[in-house]
Amino acid sequence: IGYPTPKRRSRFMRHGTRMRVPIEGGNMRKKSALAALFVSAALIAGACGGGGASIVGSYKPGEGGTGGTLLVGDYQDVDSLHPYYYGTVMSANVLATTWDGLVTLTNEAKYVPWMATEIPTVANGGIALPGVNGDAMTVTWKLREGLVWSDGKPITCADAEYTHSWVMTEGNPLSTVGAQEISDVECVDDLTIVLHYSELYSGVYGGVGIMPKHYFEKYDINSGNPATDMVLGAGFRDEDLPNVPVSGPFKYASRTPLVETAMVRNDKWKNPYSGEGTKLDGIKYVVCGDPDTCIAKFRAGELDIVTDLDGNNYASTVDLGAEQKTQSTFTYEFFRPNHSPDDCSILEPLKTTRGGGCPVSDPAIRKAIAQATDKEAILSRVLGGAGIVATSSITPDAWFFKAGTPVSFDLAAAKKTLTDAGWVDSNGDGVVEKDGVSAILEFCTTGKPVRKSTIAYVAGDLAKIGIKAVYNGSSATIFEGWTDSTEDMSCNLARGTFDVALHAFSSGIEAVALYGSYHSTQFEPDGYNDAKVNDPAIDAELDIIKDTIDLDVILASAHKVQDIFAATTVEIPLYYWMGLEIVSNRVGGFLQNPTLAGPLWNAGDLTLAP
């Protein structure tokens, strides 16, 4: 675990931590081994001298036999297996098996040191406030002895030092929040990483990313040479994967696009708590094409685990009894309105028909959509009651969550909101307009059937208030990241070529993750504020959050941010997901994880009975 969040869809990380990340069919829930993993209130208190032991989880190494290949089904394929450039939960699930971090997040939503011997705090001397030699803060991480990459080369501080410089390389399309605050990475010895911070940074506990220097330095960034340019895929293309040195319990064997990604045991990996190696011979991450096919394959004995299901699949799997695993999650489904007055939908003939412009940049349009969205009906009629109505983008399990009241479904109020703001149907075509621009909006989403149903349901009510919703289920383009997209790619979040997007994020457990998603300096490619939220009041509070580790100050500013979100309809919350996996009784060691770490977080512990 480390910084920064992956360049794609990571919001609270970031799909997936991300940390938040959009998930296709989920978002990118995750976590990459490199995504910034932020800590709980208890750990922050510990950093300030209060003792952070309460955040340490009760992880115990798995038990059971060895051997066998685990078959994991997902309805969609990975998008990339570069640990910094991926963008979906599918990729994150696979990456969880191949990359370790300084810390890991357990199924109890608590932290345990992993590649590190302990989590630094003020109390244990790992954090110096103020830092040494003029530092705002100095943080020391100690690597465990004997760590090696899958090719046998030692993992050392030099890898951490190199990774920081790689992240900060000019032209690297990554958010540098979390890295730019570090003025120097000092290697006291091979196992001691000293981070010199030029300013306080509240996400410090994610540590630094640790990538194999000897592999990464073979490639460059933005040279335009497809043979060497990582941004163009060099080093992590399908044919490269078996040669990638990794730190996790599995290494890559092969990938067949739209079919499977195969991993085999990394014989160099040892569980940091037991010293034992990976138990399984391998894992195959199988692409099913759709959730129903995954479920059918499970019933036929062709899959051992099916992941990335949700409440929409609850009724069809409840007969599986104990093999159906449900949990509350950090994942949040929402309508994401594009705030930009200049960059929005490029879909023709929609753009020409409505007279140009970007209607959703008007707060009145956003508020009216919220008032005309019947969340309770979506939950009961579309999802069959599997979920909880959301009031905020922030999970109620986050320590900085502020309880709120959902916007009431009220078509009369929505109509009045539009009229008061000057949106009226002056030509009698049933669509309101203002300043020559009609409220014809492109609703972008993924190929997930429940999302199509949601948009269709809401579109009926929007029509009653004079807003026309045009459905676009362009799953092939919506999550393409900055490096993979172009300005003429319709329905793309990174490029801002959408009016309203329906997708999901997995929220993180630390307030600093809000910075990358909502601060006005974090538009793509500098960050992942894809909705182009630009509000000075939000910026001011996010600056405070990023630049302190004082719990009370962070909490107060996070609550103010949530108040502003509600007042300005920054986005339109729908519901928090029910997490759902189906897991064969043959699988041992499976511990469902509600956090960004995902269902394969303890892949080295998993076993498979004959």
VEXSENU-846381 format. One record per residue (C-alpha): residue number from 1; x, y, z. Coordinates in nm, 2 decimals. Layout:
VEXSENU-846381
   num        x        y        z
   NUM        X        Y        Z
...
END
This chain:
VEXSENU-846381
   num        x        y        z
     1     0.00     0.00     0.00
     2     0.13     0.34    -0.07
     3     0.07     0.65    -0.28
     4    -0.06     0.77    -0.51
     5    -0.40     0.66    -0.60
     6    -0.41     0.49    -0.94
     7    -0.46     0.73    -1.22
     8    -0.80     0.59    -1.31
     9    -1.12     0.63    -1.13
    10    -0.97     0.63    -0.79
    11    -1.15     0.87    -0.58
    12    -1.11     0.78    -0.22
    13    -0.82     0.57    -0.27
    14    -1.01     0.36    -0.67
    15    -1.31     0.09    -0.86
    16    -1.12     0.17    -0.67
    17    -0.93     0.30    -0.33
    18    -0.93     0.52    -0.49
    19    -1.01     0.57    -0.11
    20    -1.27     0.57    -0.36
    21    -1.27     0.43    -0.70
    22    -1.53     0.39    -0.96
    23    -1.62     0.04    -1.03
    24    -1.77    -0.09    -1.35
    25    -2.03    -0.30    -1.21
    26    -1.88    -0.17    -0.92
    27    -1.62     0.09    -0.93
    28    -1.29     0.05    -0.88
    29    -1.34    -0.04    -0.53
    30    -0.98    -0.06    -0.45
    31    -0.68    -0.04    -0.36
    32    -0.40    -0.12    -0.56
    33    -0.10    -0.23    -0.37
    34     0.01     0.12    -0.44
    35    -0.30     0.31    -0.38
    36    -0.28     0.54    -0.08
    37    -0.43     0.36     0.21
    38    -0.54     0.61     0.47
    39    -0.60     0.54     0.84
    40    -0.87     0.55     1.09
    41    -0.93     0.81     1.35
    42    -0.76     0.60     1.61
    43    -0.44     0.60     1.41
    44    -0.45     0.97     1.36
    45    -0.49     1.01     1.73
    46    -0.19     0.79     1.77
    47     0.01     1.01     1.54
    48    -0.07     1.30     1.77
    49     0.06     1.11     2.07
    50    -0.25     0.93     2.18
    51    -0.14     0.57     2.09
    52    -0.26     0.41     1.78
    53    -0.26     0.04     1.89
    54    -0.64     0.02     1.85
    55    -0.62     0.03     1.48
    56    -0.42    -0.29     1.46
    57    -0.64    -0.58     1.34
    58    -0.65    -0.94     1.47
    59    -0.51    -1.09     1.16
    60    -0.41    -1.46     1.19
    61    -0.24    -1.65     0.91
    62    -0.47    -1.90     0.73
    63    -0.46    -2.27     0.79
    64    -0.52    -2.56     0.56
    65    -0.36    -2.77     0.29
    66    -0.18    -2.66    -0.02
    67    -0.22    -2.71    -0.39
    68    -0.49    -2.65    -0.65
    69    -0.59    -2.37    -0.87
    70    -0.87    -2.14    -0.75
    71    -1.12    -2.02    -1.02
    72    -1.25    -1.67    -0.96
    73    -1.53    -1.54    -1.19
    74    -1.60    -1.18    -1.27
    75    -1.84    -1.05    -1.53
    76    -1.58    -0.81    -1.68
    77    -1.22    -0.82    -1.78
    78    -0.93    -0.62    -1.63
    79    -0.84    -0.30    -1.80
    80    -0.47    -0.29    -1.71
    81    -0.24    -0.46    -1.48
    82     0.00    -0.18    -1.44
    83    -0.01    -0.11    -1.06
    84    -0.04     0.27    -1.12
    85    -0.24     0.29    -1.44
    86    -0.53     0.05    -1.39
    87    -0.89     0.17    -1.34
    88    -1.14    -0.09    -1.25
    89    -1.22    -0.32    -0.96
    90    -1.15    -0.62    -1.18
    91    -0.79    -0.51    -1.22
    92    -0.77    -0.42    -0.85
    93    -0.89    -0.77    -0.75
    94    -0.61    -0.93    -0.96
    95    -0.35    -0.68    -0.84
    96    -0.44    -0.77    -0.48
    97    -0.29    -1.11    -0.54
    98     0.04    -0.99    -0.69
    99     0.15    -0.67    -0.49
   100     0.21    -0.63    -0.12
   101     0.24    -0.29     0.06
   102     0.39    -0.16     0.38
   103     0.05    -0.21     0.55
   104    -0.26    -0.40     0.46
   105    -0.63    -0.35     0.55
   106    -0.79    -0.65     0.70
   107    -1.15    -0.78     0.69
   108    -1.21    -0.60     1.02
   109    -1.13    -0.27     0.85
   110    -0.82    -0.24     1.06
   111    -0.46    -0.21     0.97
   112    -0.17    -0.45     1.02
   113     0.19    -0.38     0.92
   114     0.28    -0.60     0.62
   115     0.61    -0.54     0.44
   116     0.68    -0.30     0.73
   117     0.77    -0.42     1.08
   118     0.53    -0.16     1.24
   119     0.31     0.13     1.16
   120     0.49     0.45     1.25
   121     0.33     0.69     1.50
   122     0.44     0.96     1.73
   123     0.40     0.73     2.02
   124     0.64     0.46     1.89
   125     0.89     0.72     1.76
   126     0.82     0.65     1.39
   127     0.69     1.00     1.34
   128     0.88     1.31     1.45
   129     0.67     1.64     1.48
   130     0.83     1.87     1.39
   131     1.07     1.67     1.18
   132     1.45     1.67     1.17
   133     1.66     1.93     1.00
   134     1.37     2.17     0.93
   135     1.12     1.90     0.81
   136     0.76     1.97     0.88
   137     0.74     1.60     0.97
   138     0.98     1.30     0.94
   139     0.85     0.95     0.91
   140     1.05     0.63     0.94
   141     0.94     0.29     0.80
   142     1.13    -0.03     0.86
   143     1.11    -0.31     0.61
   144     1.10    -0.67     0.73
   145     1.42    -0.87     0.67
   146     1.44    -1.11     0.39
   147     1.18    -0.95     0.15
   148     1.25    -1.04    -0.22
   149     1.08    -0.98    -0.55
   150     0.95    -1.28    -0.73
   151     1.27    -1.29    -0.94
   152     1.48    -1.33    -0.63
   153     1.62    -0.98    -0.61
   154     1.60    -0.82    -0.26
   155     1.33    -0.55    -0.19
   156     1.51    -0.26    -0.03
   157     1.48     0.11     0.05
   158     1.63     0.18    -0.30
   159     1.30     0.05    -0.45
   160     1.10     0.30    -0.24
   161     1.34     0.58    -0.33
   162     1.31     0.51    -0.70
   163     0.94     0.47    -0.69
   164     0.89     0.81    -0.54
   165     1.11     0.97    -0.81
   166     0.92     0.77    -1.07
   167     0.59     0.90    -0.95
   168     0.72     1.26    -0.96
   169     0.87     1.23    -1.31
   170     0.75     1.51    -1.53
   171     0.49     1.39    -1.77
   172     0.38     1.10    -1.56
   173     0.00     1.11    -1.57
   174    -0.06     1.06    -1.20
   175    -0.19     1.27    -0.91
   176     0.11     1.35    -0.70
   177    -0.08     1.43    -0.39
   178     0.09     1.23    -0.11
   179     0.42     1.23    -0.30
   180     0.48     1.60    -0.36
   181     0.48     1.66     0.01
   182     0.78     1.44     0.05
   183     1.10     1.64    -0.02
   184     1.33     1.35     0.01
   185     1.34     0.97     0.06
   186     1.65     0.88     0.26
   187     1.78     0.53     0.27
   188     1.97     0.50     0.60
   189     2.02     0.13     0.51
   190     1.85    -0.13     0.29
   191     1.57    -0.17     0.54
   192     1.52     0.18     0.67
   193     1.31     0.43     0.47
   194     1.31     0.78     0.61
   195     1.06     1.02     0.45
   196     1.13     1.39     0.49
   197     0.80     1.59     0.46
   198     0.81     1.96     0.36
   199     0.46     2.00     0.49
   200     0.22     1.80     0.70
   201     0.01     1.54     0.51
   202    -0.27     1.36     0.68
   203    -0.25     1.06     0.45
   204     0.10     0.98     0.57
   205     0.02     0.63     0.70
   206    -0.01     0.48     0.35
   207     0.37     0.51     0.34
   208     0.53     0.50     0.00
   209     0.49     0.28    -0.30
   210     0.76     0.01    -0.35
   211     0.80    -0.10    -0.71
   212     1.09    -0.30    -0.85
   213     1.35    -0.05    -0.95
   214     1.54    -0.30    -1.16
   215     1.23    -0.36    -1.38
   216     1.08    -0.01    -1.39
   217     1.40     0.16    -1.49
   218     1.40    -0.04    -1.82
   219     1.12     0.18    -1.94
   220     1.04     0.55    -1.97
   221     0.74     0.79    -1.96
   222     0.59     0.98    -2.25
   223     0.87     0.91    -2.49
   224     0.62     0.81    -2.76
   225     0.81     0.49    -2.82
   226     0.57     0.20    -2.78
   227     0.85    -0.04    -2.69
   228     0.97     0.16    -2.39
   229     0.69     0.40    -2.29
   230     0.50     0.28    -1.99
   231     0.22     0.52    -2.06
   232     0.17     0.33    -2.38
   233     0.17     0.00    -2.20
   234     0.54    -0.10    -2.22
   235     0.64    -0.35    -1.95
   236     0.29    -0.45    -1.86
   237     0.14    -0.57    -2.18
   238     0.00    -0.92    -2.18
   239     0.32    -1.07    -2.32
   240     0.53    -0.89    -2.06
   241     0.33    -1.00    -1.75
   242     0.52    -1.33    -1.68
   243     0.85    -1.12    -1.66
   244     0.71    -0.86    -1.41
   245     0.88    -0.90    -1.07
   246     0.61    -0.88    -0.80
   247     0.60    -0.88    -0.42
   248     0.27    -1.06    -0.35
   249     0.18    -1.42    -0.30
   250     0.12    -1.48    -0.67
   251     0.29    -1.38    -0.99
   252     0.16    -1.36    -1.35
   253     0.16    -1.66    -1.58
   254    -0.05    -1.54    -1.87
   255    -0.35    -1.33    -1.98
   256    -0.59    -1.40    -2.25
   257    -0.80    -1.08    -2.31
   258    -1.18    -1.13    -2.24
   259    -1.11    -1.49    -2.12
   260    -0.88    -1.51    -1.81
   261    -0.58    -1.39    -1.63
   262    -0.37    -1.67    -1.48
   263    -0.15    -1.63    -1.17
   264     0.08    -1.90    -1.02
   265     0.24    -1.93    -0.68
   266     0.52    -1.68    -0.61
   267     0.77    -1.92    -0.44
   268     0.97    -1.63    -0.31
   269     0.68    -1.49    -0.10
   270     0.64    -1.56     0.27
   271     0.35    -1.47     0.50
   272     0.50    -1.20     0.73
   273     0.33    -1.35     1.03
   274     0.38    -1.72     0.98
   275     0.67    -1.74     0.75
   276     0.48    -1.99     0.53
   277     0.45    -1.97     0.16
   278     0.15    -1.93    -0.07
   279    -0.09    -2.22    -0.03
   280    -0.25    -2.24    -0.37
   281    -0.07    -2.35    -0.68
   282    -0.25    -2.07    -0.88
   283    -0.55    -1.85    -0.93
   284    -0.74    -1.80    -1.26
   285    -0.94    -1.48    -1.28
   286    -1.21    -1.58    -1.53
   287    -1.42    -1.34    -1.74
   288    -1.78    -1.45    -1.77
   289    -1.93    -1.16    -1.97
   290    -2.22    -1.09    -1.73
   291    -2.31    -1.17    -1.37
   292    -2.58    -1.43    -1.46
   293    -2.33    -1.63    -1.66
   294    -2.08    -1.62    -1.37
   295    -2.36    -1.75    -1.13
   296    -2.45    -2.03    -1.38
   297    -2.08    -2.13    -1.40
   298    -2.06    -2.14    -1.02
   299    -2.37    -2.36    -1.00
   300    -2.21    -2.60    -1.26
   301    -1.90    -2.63    -1.06
   302    -1.69    -2.43    -1.31
   303    -1.60    -2.15    -1.06
   304    -1.50    -2.15    -0.70
   305    -1.57    -1.78    -0.63
   306    -1.78    -1.52    -0.80
   307    -1.71    -1.16    -0.71
   308    -1.83    -0.81    -0.80
   309    -2.19    -0.91    -0.75
   310    -2.43    -0.68    -0.57
   311    -2.78    -0.66    -0.43
   312    -2.93    -0.70    -0.78
   313    -2.80    -1.06    -0.77
   314    -2.92    -1.14    -0.41
   315    -3.26    -1.30    -0.49
   316    -3.11    -1.53    -0.76
   317    -2.84    -1.67    -0.53
   318    -3.02    -1.68    -0.19
   319    -3.09    -2.06    -0.24
   320    -2.71    -2.12    -0.22
   321    -2.73    -2.08     0.16
   322    -2.40    -2.05     0.33
   323    -2.22    -2.02     0.00
   324    -2.39    -1.68    -0.05
   325    -2.18    -1.42     0.14
   326    -2.33    -1.07     0.20
   327    -2.20    -0.77     0.38
   328    -2.23    -0.40     0.42
   329    -1.98    -0.22     0.19
   330    -1.81     0.11     0.13
   331    -1.95     0.13    -0.22
   332    -2.18     0.41    -0.32
   333    -2.40     0.44    -0.63
   334    -2.47     0.79    -0.75
   335    -2.55     1.03    -1.04
   336    -2.24     1.23    -1.11
   337    -2.32     1.56    -1.27
   338    -2.06     1.74    -1.48
   339    -2.00     2.09    -1.33
   340    -1.80     2.23    -1.62
   341    -1.97     2.51    -1.81
   342    -1.74     2.43    -2.11
   343    -1.67     2.06    -2.13
   344    -1.96     1.82    -2.13
   345    -2.14     1.58    -2.37
   346    -2.02     1.57    -2.73
   347    -2.29     1.33    -2.84
   348    -2.45     1.43    -3.17
   349    -2.72     1.51    -3.26
   350    -2.79     1.57    -2.89
   351    -2.55     1.86    -2.86
   352    -2.68     2.04    -3.17
   353    -3.04     1.97    -3.08
   354    -3.02     2.13    -2.74
   355    -2.84     2.43    -2.87
   356    -2.49     2.36    -2.72
   357    -2.40     2.46    -2.37
   358    -2.36     2.25    -2.06
   359    -2.69     2.26    -1.87
   360    -2.58     2.06    -1.57
   361    -2.33     2.33    -1.48
   362    -2.63     2.52    -1.35
   363    -2.69     2.42    -0.98
   364    -3.06     2.44    -1.04
   365    -3.05     2.16    -1.30
   366    -2.85     1.94    -1.05
   367    -3.09     2.02    -0.77
   368    -3.40     1.95    -0.98
   369    -3.25     1.61    -1.08
   370    -3.20     1.53    -0.71
   371    -3.56     1.63    -0.63
   372    -3.70     1.43    -0.92
   373    -3.51     1.11    -0.83
   374    -3.71     0.87    -0.62
   375    -3.44     0.68    -0.43
   376    -3.67     0.47    -0.22
   377    -3.85     0.35    -0.54
   378    -3.52     0.27    -0.71
   379    -3.41     0.07    -0.41
   380    -3.74    -0.13    -0.38
   381    -3.84    -0.16    -0.75
   382    -3.51    -0.18    -0.93
   383    -3.29    -0.35    -0.66
   384    -3.55    -0.55    -0.47
   385    -3.47    -0.37    -0.15
   386    -3.11    -0.48    -0.14
   387    -2.92    -0.17    -0.03
   388    -2.95     0.14     0.19
   389    -3.05     0.49     0.06
   390    -2.74     0.71     0.06
   391    -2.73     1.06     0.20
   392    -2.36     1.13     0.11
   393    -2.07     1.01    -0.10
   394    -1.91     0.92     0.23
   395    -1.98     0.58     0.39
   396    -2.15     0.59     0.73
   397    -1.87     0.37     0.85
   398    -1.61     0.65     0.79
   399    -1.52     0.82     1.11
   400    -1.57     1.17     0.95
   401    -1.92     1.09     0.81
   402    -2.19     1.34     0.90
   403    -2.54     1.21     0.90
   404    -2.78     1.39     0.66
   405    -3.13     1.37     0.52
   406    -3.19     1.25     0.17
   407    -3.33     1.50    -0.07
   408    -3.71     1.44    -0.08
   409    -3.87     1.31    -0.39
   410    -4.09     1.60    -0.49
   411    -4.17     1.67    -0.86
   412    -4.36     1.99    -0.78
   413    -4.05     2.12    -0.59
   414    -3.82     2.02    -0.87
   415    -4.04     2.20    -1.13
   416    -4.03     2.51    -0.91
   417    -3.65     2.49    -0.88
   418    -3.62     2.50    -1.25
   419    -3.88     2.78    -1.30
   420    -3.72     3.00    -1.03
   421    -3.39     2.96    -1.21
   422    -3.53     3.06    -1.55
   423    -3.57     2.71    -1.70
   424    -3.91     2.72    -1.88
   425    -4.07     2.54    -2.17
   426    -4.13     2.84    -2.39
   427    -4.19     2.65    -2.72
   428    -4.42     2.38    -2.58
   429    -4.20     2.08    -2.68
   430    -4.20     1.95    -2.32
   431    -3.84     2.04    -2.25
   432    -3.74     2.34    -2.05
   433    -3.48     2.58    -2.19
   434    -3.28     2.88    -2.07
   435    -3.08     3.12    -2.28
   436    -3.13     2.92    -2.59
   437    -3.01     2.59    -2.43
   438    -3.26     2.30    -2.38
   439    -3.24     2.06    -2.09
   440    -3.16     1.76    -2.30
   441    -2.90     1.56    -2.10
   442    -2.68     1.26    -2.19
   443    -2.69     1.01    -1.91
   444    -2.37     0.79    -1.94
   445    -2.33     0.46    -1.76
   446    -2.19     0.11    -1.80
   447    -2.33    -0.20    -1.95
   448    -2.47    -0.32    -1.62
   449    -2.85    -0.39    -1.66
   450    -2.95    -0.24    -1.33
   451    -2.80     0.09    -1.43
   452    -3.00     0.09    -1.75
   453    -3.31     0.02    -1.55
   454    -3.23     0.30    -1.30
   455    -3.19     0.56    -1.58
   456    -3.50     0.45    -1.75
   457    -3.70     0.48    -1.42
   458    -3.56     0.82    -1.34
   459    -3.60     0.95    -1.70
   460    -3.98     0.91    -1.67
   461    -3.99     1.15    -1.37
   462    -3.75     1.39    -1.53
   463    -3.97     1.42    -1.83
   464    -4.25     1.53    -1.61
   465    -4.05     1.84    -1.50
   466    -3.92     1.92    -1.85
   467    -3.58     1.74    -1.85
   468    -3.51     1.49    -2.13
   469    -3.27     1.21    -2.04
   470    -3.08     1.04    -2.32
   471    -2.94     0.70    -2.22
   472    -2.59     0.61    -2.32
   473    -2.46     0.28    -2.19
   474    -2.12     0.32    -2.33
   475    -1.93     0.09    -2.10
   476    -1.64     0.07    -2.34
   477    -1.54     0.43    -2.29
   478    -1.67     0.56    -1.96
   479    -1.38     0.45    -1.75
   480    -1.10     0.49    -2.01
   481    -0.83     0.69    -1.83
   482    -0.65     1.00    -1.94
   483    -0.37     0.79    -2.10
   484    -0.62     0.57    -2.29
   485    -0.87     0.84    -2.40
   486    -0.89     1.13    -2.64
   487    -1.10     1.45    -2.65
   488    -1.33     1.30    -2.91
   489    -1.42     1.00    -2.70
   490    -1.79     1.03    -2.60
   491    -1.91     0.95    -2.26
   492    -1.57     0.95    -2.09
   493    -1.52     1.06    -1.73
   494    -1.15     1.15    -1.76
   495    -1.21     1.38    -2.05
   496    -1.53     1.52    -1.91
   497    -1.74     1.43    -2.22
   498    -2.06     1.36    -2.03
   499    -2.35     1.54    -1.87
   500    -2.45     1.30    -1.60
   501    -2.27     0.97    -1.52
   502    -2.43     0.68    -1.33
   503    -2.16     0.47    -1.16
   504    -2.02     0.38    -0.82
   505    -1.73     0.46    -0.60
   506    -1.60     0.28    -0.30
   507    -1.54     0.54    -0.03
   508    -1.23     0.53     0.18
   509    -1.18     0.57     0.55
   510    -0.99     0.89     0.56
   511    -1.10     1.25     0.48
   512    -0.78     1.35     0.29
   513    -0.90     1.13     0.00
   514    -1.17     1.39    -0.07
   515    -0.89     1.62    -0.19
   516    -0.82     1.44    -0.52
   517    -1.19     1.41    -0.61
   518    -1.32     1.75    -0.54
   519    -1.04     2.01    -0.52
   520    -1.03     2.24    -0.82
   521    -0.66     2.18    -0.88
   522    -0.73     1.81    -0.93
   523    -0.88     1.81    -1.28
   524    -0.75     1.54    -1.51
   525    -0.47     1.47    -1.57
   526    -0.34     1.63    -1.25
   527    -0.60     1.45    -1.04
   528    -0.93     1.27    -1.06
   529    -1.19     1.55    -1.01
   530    -1.36     1.43    -1.33
   531    -1.68     1.62    -1.25
   532    -1.47     1.94    -1.25
   533    -1.61     2.06    -0.92
   534    -1.48     2.41    -0.87
   535    -1.60     2.56    -0.54
   536    -1.37     2.80    -0.34
   537    -1.55     2.70    -0.02
   538    -1.48     2.33    -0.08
   539    -1.12     2.40    -0.18
   540    -1.06     2.59     0.15
   541    -1.18     2.31     0.37
   542    -0.99     2.05     0.16
   543    -0.67     2.25     0.20
   544    -0.72     2.24     0.57
   545    -0.78     1.86     0.57
   546    -0.47     1.79     0.36
   547    -0.23     1.99     0.56
   548    -0.30     1.87     0.91
   549    -0.30     1.56     1.12
   550    -0.51     1.71     1.39
   551    -0.82     1.49     1.42
   552    -1.05     1.76     1.55
   553    -0.96     2.00     1.27
   554    -1.00     1.73     1.01
   555    -1.34     1.63     1.14
   556    -1.47     1.99     1.15
   557    -1.36     2.06     0.79
   558    -1.49     1.73     0.67
   559    -1.83     1.81     0.81
   560    -1.83     2.15     0.65
   561    -1.74     1.99     0.31
   562    -2.04     1.75     0.35
   563    -2.27     2.05     0.43
   564    -2.15     2.23     0.11
   565    -2.20     1.91    -0.09
   566    -2.56     1.90     0.01
   567    -2.63     2.27    -0.03
   568    -2.48     2.28    -0.39
   569    -2.58     1.93    -0.51
   570    -2.23     1.84    -0.59
   571    -2.36     1.50    -0.68
   572    -2.68     1.29    -0.63
   573    -2.64     1.00    -0.39
   574    -2.86     0.70    -0.46
   575    -2.77     0.41    -0.24
   576    -2.49     0.22    -0.06
   577    -2.44    -0.13    -0.20
   578    -2.49    -0.46    -0.05
   579    -2.17    -0.65    -0.10
   580    -2.22    -1.00    -0.24
   581    -1.99    -1.29    -0.33
   582    -2.06    -1.65    -0.38
   583    -1.80    -1.89    -0.24
   584    -1.78    -2.26    -0.27
   585    -1.76    -2.46     0.05
   586    -1.44    -2.60    -0.09
   587    -1.26    -2.27    -0.04
   588    -1.08    -2.23     0.29
   589    -0.95    -1.91     0.44
   590    -1.19    -1.68     0.26
   591    -1.26    -1.37     0.47
   592    -1.50    -1.13     0.31
   593    -1.35    -0.78     0.32
   594    -1.59    -0.48     0.32
   595    -1.31    -0.23     0.25
   596    -1.12    -0.13    -0.05
   597    -0.89    -0.43     0.00
   598    -1.14    -0.65    -0.18
   599    -1.22    -1.03    -0.17
   600    -0.87    -1.15    -0.25
   601    -0.69    -0.94     0.01
   602    -0.55    -1.25     0.18
   603    -0.49    -1.45    -0.14
   604    -0.18    -1.62     0.02
   605    -0.40    -1.78     0.28
   606    -0.67    -1.92     0.05
   607    -0.69    -2.30     0.02
   608    -0.90    -2.54    -0.20
   609    -1.03    -2.87    -0.08
   610    -1.03    -3.17    -0.32
END
